[in-house]
Amino acid sequence: YNMATWYMFQKPIDLSAGYTIIFHMFIDEFDADNKMRIGDFADANEKWINMLRIGEKSGERSLEWFVGPDGARVKLYTPVLEAQKWYHVVLRFDNNKYSLYLEQQLVAEHVLSAEEKERMKTCAGYPATFQALEFNSSWGANYRNGSAFLGRLWNVSVWSMAINVNNIRFTYRTMNSAFLTSTRYGLQHYWPMDDAAGHI
């Protein structure tokens, strides 16, 4: 992705019962400072975010999931990543905890305390919705112009429920089109990302 992309859907998707975001990611290379912004799955005003960035943890080549409503966000990290390799990534929220999976393995988790749950209810963006999809936008002093994601995304999906571990493993093993286009498990959006022109 060499250009910033922002897409706003007509209607918000209710994610208050929990949600799952699944995608495959290939890193072509890391830039000089390892800082790359992949994108964000957010509400219309970017109050509840699912921001994906690389290089935020002391310049480490790990994926950061910056998630939650404005005022109660948390950060989860994968182990260090390698270039020239595909990764299967799952972001899962069940209203009790945030779970980050890499290659079927649970690599980071944040369990919400009772205090955190109560604080979330007072935050802008609560409860979670999804209406805006963003790739490669950068701003602020920590992002130089051009800190684009040097890689590819494939089979991106958004689900309005926290799908179970068995189905997470299933999406890792196969890109079964019947599963990825079925609403049985709360599938709301699916992009194969296989258009050579880069459209979604």
Secondary structure, DSSP 4 states (H G I P E B T S, - for coil): --S-EEEEEEEEEE-TT-EEEEEEEEE----TT--EEEEEEE-TTSSSEEEEEESTTTT-SEEEEEEESBTS-EEEEEEEP-SSEEEEEEEEE-SSEEEEEETTEEEEEEEPPHHHHHHHTTSBTPSPEEEEEEES---STTS-TT-B--EEEEEEEEESS---HHHHHHHHH---HHHHT-STT-EEEEE----TT---
